[in-house]
Amino acid sequence: MITAGKGRLVAFAAVAVGATVALAGCASGDPLDGGSTGDGASSETIVVGSQDYYSNEIIAELYAQALEENGYTVERDFRIGQREVYVPEIEDGAIDVFPEYTGNLLQYYVPDTEATTSDDVYAELETSLPDGLRVLDQSPATDQDSYNVTRAFSDENGVTSLADLKNVTTPITLGGNSELATRPYGPEGLKSVYGVDVAFTPIEDSGGPLTLKALVDNQVQMVNIYSADPNIAANDLVTLEDPEGLFLASNVVPVVSEKVTDEIAEIINTVSAALSAEDLVALNSLSVNDQESADQIASDWLAEKSLF
């Protein structure tokens, strides 16, 4: 087991403002205009959580700061682990707002789902959560699991898709977080969907520097890296195509408790609508390459988008 800890900002202010106006059209004012909640902001604390993953923490910080700007008291419970750890906390009501990913969350609750497209996944997810939980609007931003190989491996073996792996004659070891071993898209999924046998090595940094080093050093030949990771392009990795839909579409989506009112939901939905896939890669780059903190990245992006 390999173990370790774990975005340049692209400004589309006009697009973001348009998204904000569209979402707020039925309201009396801009939901992200500081003070727009007036006396309506509840004194009750809203707990915002995040995965133990820098990108997820950035999104959680976006939601938290937007709520604070609108008069809500926010408690942050960040970096609390992977889905098996934090979902029970959400279900117990200990966390009120959590940025999730539609495909992976659906597979958590419905492992044998046949939904694959963004709209179908979201529709099924809406009806699959336990009582007391709901999802808000999904964002245009995506950050889903993807399998990546080095450019050299791709060229030497003629591999550009997961279907091509069955023609590789040398052993293939897959690297990723330990939970990947039992996920529907892990080794068993590769075997059942593509007829590919792979060994597995746990690397506990969510596609971070140890994962990249293991791939470049040929300790593993394929790794799971989230699609919004800027290091895919920076290291000239080849993301293998998935023609059979092993990976479900995974848009950013907030899962929330019953404590989240319509007014809170509108604030969060406005932030989600303004966050594009390109934005998320850029924000991640500020974290990975520039070592900026999640709170600074979030504050700068919200200001750049004129969201407060």
Number of C-alpha atoms within 10 A of each C-alpha: 11 15 13 12 12 14 26 16 18 15 14 15 17 12 15 23 17 13 19 25 16 12 18 18 12 9 11 8 12 21 30 24 15 16 16 16 19 9 9 12 18 13 11 10 12 23 22 23 28 27 21 19 19 22 24 24 25 26 26 26 24 25 27 24 19 26 23 17 18 22 19 20 17 19 15 16 16 20 15 14 13 15 17 10 11 20 17 12 15 20 17 13 17 17 24 24 30 27 26 24 24 31 29 24 22 24 21 18 13 16 13 10 15 13 20 17 15 17 14 14 23 25 14 17 22 16 12 17 18 10 10 13 20 17 21 18 18 23 22 19 22 24 23 21 21 19 22 28 25 21 16 14 19 20 11 10 14 13 21 19 16 21 18 16 21 14 11 14 8 8 10 18 18 25 32 27 22 17 13 18 19 11 15 18 22 19 19 17 18 19 14 13 14 18 14 19 18 19 13 21 20 17 24 20 20 24 23 21 15 19 27 26 13 18 21 19 10 15 15 22 22 28 27 23 24 20 19 25 22 21 22 19 11 9 12 12 20 21 23 19 17 16 11 11 14 20 21 25 23 27 24 26 25 25 24 25 22 12 17 18 12 9 15 21 18 21 22 24 23 26 23 26 21 24 24 19 17 17 21 27 24 20 26 27 22 20 21 20 12 11 12 15 14 22 17 15 21 22 17 14 20 22 11 16 19 15 23 17
